[in-house]
Amino acid sequence: MTTNTTTLPLKQGRWDLDTAHSSAGFAIRHLGISKVRGRFTRLDAALHVGATPADISITATVDIASIDTGNADRDAHVLAPDMLDVERRPTMAFRSTRVSGEGDEWSMEGELTIGEATRPVTLEVEFGGAEDSVVDERRHAGFEARGSIRRSDFGLDFGHGMLGDTVQIVLDVQFLEPR
């Protein structure tokens, strides 16, 4: 959230995710020589804005079965029991625990749950701004959040030697101002 003050330029209340203008992307090394990139096409999130950054909270859920790496065969394999095991791990859930920063330096700490494992995650956040849309006559606020996780921390240690342990996360999201 890039701003020069600790006063937020956002209306207080619950901001719902604009799913048509939001994405949850990832990248992971394959064979140590290149990255496979993908996204999850079904996600939901809510941004709760208070008077100060300390009063901000975010919750998000990603439907793991909505993975899209641009290769249907790979996607099916990644969801199989020997990899992500979508039957056991149908969703990923994030809950923020702290938003802090000032100027151009913002971060969001939280807990990510994949299956039965919950681990702390820190994301660097950029506030893209807030604008009124002539299409839906609502105010939209945009954010980009970046970070990484170690998949082994979540018990996802399949593909040893083929897949890297670090997964980069990039979230591009828009939220809709409360009515």
C-alpha positions as CSV (number, residue, x, y, z in Angstrom):
1,M,0.0,0.0,0.0
2,T,1.9,3.0,-1.2
3,T,1.0,6.2,0.5
4,N,2.9,9.0,2.2
5,T,0.9,9.0,5.3
6,T,-0.6,6.5,7.7
7,T,-4.0,7.8,6.9
8,L,-5.6,5.5,4.4
9,P,-7.4,6.8,1.3
10,L,-10.0,4.1,1.6
11,K,-13.5,4.1,3.1
12,Q,-13.8,2.1,6.3
13,G,-15.7,-1.2,6.1
14,R,-15.6,-4.5,4.2
15,W,-14.3,-4.3,0.6
16,D,-15.3,-7.3,-1.5
17,L,-13.1,-8.8,-4.1
18,D,-13.7,-7.8,-7.8
19,T,-13.1,-11.3,-9.2
20,A,-13.1,-10.1,-12.8
21,H,-10.1,-8.0,-12.2
22,S,-8.1,-10.1,-9.7
23,S,-5.7,-13.0,-10.0
24,A,-3.5,-15.3,-7.8
25,G,-0.4,-16.3,-9.7
26,F,2.6,-18.4,-8.8
27,A,6.0,-19.5,-10.2
28,I,8.1,-22.5,-9.4
29,R,11.5,-23.7,-10.8
30,H,11.4,-26.8,-13.0
31,L,14.6,-28.8,-13.2
32,G,16.4,-25.8,-11.7
33,I,16.7,-24.1,-15.2
34,S,13.4,-22.4,-15.8
35,K,10.1,-21.4,-14.1
36,V,6.7,-22.8,-14.6
37,R,4.1,-20.1,-14.1
38,G,0.4,-20.5,-13.3
39,R,-2.6,-19.1,-11.6
40,F,-5.7,-20.1,-9.7
41,T,-8.8,-18.9,-11.5
42,R,-11.2,-19.2,-8.5
43,L,-10.4,-17.1,-5.5
44,D,-12.4,-15.0,-3.0
45,A,-11.2,-12.4,-0.6
46,A,-12.4,-9.6,1.7
47,L,-10.5,-6.5,2.8
48,H,-11.6,-5.0,6.1
49,V,-10.5,-1.3,6.4
50,G,-10.3,0.5,9.7
51,A,-9.0,4.0,10.6
52,T,-5.3,3.1,10.5
53,P,-3.2,0.3,8.9
54,A,-3.2,-1.5,12.3
55,D,-7.0,-1.8,11.7
56,I,-6.7,-3.6,8.4
57,S,-7.3,-7.3,7.9
58,I,-7.6,-9.5,4.9
59,T,-9.0,-13.0,4.4
60,A,-8.7,-15.0,1.2
61,T,-9.5,-18.5,-0.1
62,V,-8.2,-20.1,-3.2
63,D,-9.8,-23.1,-4.9
64,I,-6.9,-25.4,-5.6
65,A,-8.8,-27.3,-8.3
66,S,-8.8,-24.1,-10.3
67,I,-5.1,-24.3,-11.1
68,D,-4.2,-23.2,-14.6
69,T,-0.6,-23.6,-15.8
70,G,-1.5,-23.5,-19.5
71,N,-1.2,-27.3,-19.8
72,A,-4.2,-29.4,-18.9
73,D,-2.2,-32.6,-18.6
74,R,0.2,-30.9,-16.1
75,D,-2.7,-29.4,-14.2
76,A,-4.3,-32.8,-13.8
77,H,-1.1,-34.3,-12.6
78,V,-0.4,-31.5,-10.1
79,L,-3.9,-32.1,-8.6
80,A,-3.4,-35.9,-8.3
81,P,-2.9,-37.7,-5.0
82,D,0.9,-38.0,-5.5
83,M,1.2,-34.2,-5.7
84,L,-1.2,-31.5,-4.3
85,D,-3.9,-34.1,-3.6
86,V,-6.8,-31.8,-4.2
87,E,-9.2,-34.3,-2.5
88,R,-7.2,-33.7,0.8
89,R,-6.3,-30.1,0.1
90,P,-9.2,-28.5,-1.7
91,T,-8.4,-24.9,-0.7
92,M,-5.7,-22.6,0.5
93,A,-6.7,-19.9,3.0
94,F,-4.9,-16.8,4.1
95,R,-5.7,-14.6,7.1
96,S,-3.7,-11.5,7.8
97,T,-2.4,-10.8,11.3
98,R,-0.6,-7.5,10.7
99,V,-0.3,-4.8,8.1
100,S,2.5,-2.3,8.7
101,G,4.6,0.3,7.0
102,E,4.7,3.8,5.7
103,G,5.7,5.7,2.5
104,D,6.5,3.1,-0.1
105,E,7.4,0.3,2.4
106,W,4.4,-1.8,3.3
107,S,4.1,-5.4,4.3
108,M,1.4,-7.8,5.4
109,E,2.0,-10.7,7.7
110,G,-0.4,-13.5,8.0
111,E,-1.0,-17.2,8.1
112,L,-1.4,-19.4,5.1
113,T,-3.2,-22.8,5.5
114,I,-2.8,-25.5,2.9
115,G,-4.4,-28.8,3.9
116,E,-3.6,-29.3,7.6
117,A,-0.5,-27.1,7.7
118,T,-0.6,-23.5,8.7
119,R,2.5,-21.4,8.4
120,P,3.4,-17.7,8.7
121,V,3.8,-15.7,5.5
122,T,4.9,-12.1,4.8
123,L,3.9,-10.3,1.6
124,E,5.3,-7.1,0.3
125,V,2.3,-4.9,-0.7
126,E,2.0,-2.1,-3.3
127,F,-1.2,0.0,-3.3
128,G,-2.0,0.8,-6.9
129,G,-4.6,3.5,-6.0
130,A,-8.4,3.9,-5.9
131,E,-10.6,5.0,-8.8
132,D,-14.3,5.3,-9.5
133,S,-15.5,3.0,-12.3
134,V,-18.0,4.3,-14.9
135,V,-19.0,0.7,-15.6
136,D,-20.3,-0.3,-12.2
137,E,-20.4,3.2,-10.6
138,R,-18.3,1.9,-7.7
139,R,-14.9,2.8,-6.3
140,H,-12.2,0.2,-6.9
141,A,-8.9,-0.1,-5.0
142,G,-6.0,-2.1,-6.5
143,F,-3.1,-3.9,-4.8
144,E,-0.2,-6.1,-5.7
145,A,1.2,-8.4,-3.1
146,R,4.4,-10.5,-3.6
147,G,6.1,-13.1,-1.5
148,S,7.3,-16.6,-1.4
149,I,6.7,-19.8,0.5
150,R,8.6,-23.1,0.9
151,R,6.3,-25.9,-0.2
152,S,8.1,-28.3,2.1
153,D,6.9,-26.2,5.0
154,F,3.4,-27.3,4.0
155,G,4.2,-31.0,3.5
156,L,4.3,-30.6,-0.3
157,D,7.6,-32.3,-1.0
158,F,6.7,-34.2,-4.2
159,G,8.9,-33.8,-7.3
160,H,12.2,-33.6,-5.4
161,G,14.9,-32.7,-7.9
162,M,12.4,-31.7,-10.5
163,L,10.6,-28.9,-8.7
164,G,12.1,-26.2,-6.6
165,D,11.1,-25.8,-3.0
166,T,10.4,-22.1,-3.3
167,V,7.1,-20.9,-4.8
168,Q,6.8,-17.3,-5.7
169,I,3.4,-15.7,-5.2
170,V,2.0,-12.7,-7.0
171,L,-1.5,-11.4,-6.2
172,D,-3.0,-8.7,-8.3
173,V,-6.3,-7.8,-6.8
174,Q,-9.0,-5.2,-6.9
175,F,-11.5,-4.6,-4.2
176,L,-14.9,-2.9,-4.3
177,E,-15.7,-0.1,-1.9
178,P,-18.5,-0.9,0.6
179,R,-21.9,0.6,-0.4
